[in-house]
Amino acid sequence: MKTVHLAAVALLAAGLSVVACHHTPQPTPHSHLVANSTFNVPAATWSFYTIDVTSEMLSPHLQGTFTASGGSGNDIVVIVMTETDYINWSNGHAVYPEYSSGQVTTGSFDVYLSTGSYYLVYDNSFSAVADKNVTTTVHLNYDTQP
């Protein structure tokens, strides 16, 4: 320790300032691929992915893009909802999803999530006869402590 103090005194005597360095570990970013594909959603049905967010994930957010083709409107509804909301929604009850695109051809989303289980739904239940092809890329982005 004497060597460090003597070096600091020598620097101060030379007119140079001494700055104490404290290294704070930075969070480690992660990007988990949830979906990167093109798939068919038959008429009057929906397809989904499940996403689990753990307490170790800091600032988790689901980020993605999608494009639909098929039928007269080239459209799809994309919904991000909790597991509880998915159960209620799939049984015809009203829910308050984290995200709902409405009936659109293309879109993007960036939804921050809490700890829990989520469903990413591609809904074509509004179309009685037309299948839809959906191209999508979705990542779950989050940080962890080092």
C-alpha angles and dihedrals in degrees: 000000000000090000092055093048092047091050091050090049090050091051092048090049089053090054096254122130124234118222121194112227120216116181115210112197111242123224116260114239120225133188116193116194109230098172139358107162152092116245141164123251108197121225116279093013142084138220126214148187124210122225126193119202115196129201090249090066112095118207094351115194134173112224126183154135132223141183128191131202133181137068123045095300104038087223145142137171116234118199133181112198143154121264091254091051091048091055091049094043093049087054093053099260126136116259138179104231126198087238137004122178097197117223103321142145097228139002150146135225142191110191124179112218138198127220110296146070121303139186124219103203130194101198123200096156091117091066112081097189113008125087116212130217113215127196112195143166118192133173132187104218123192145140130238131201114256 
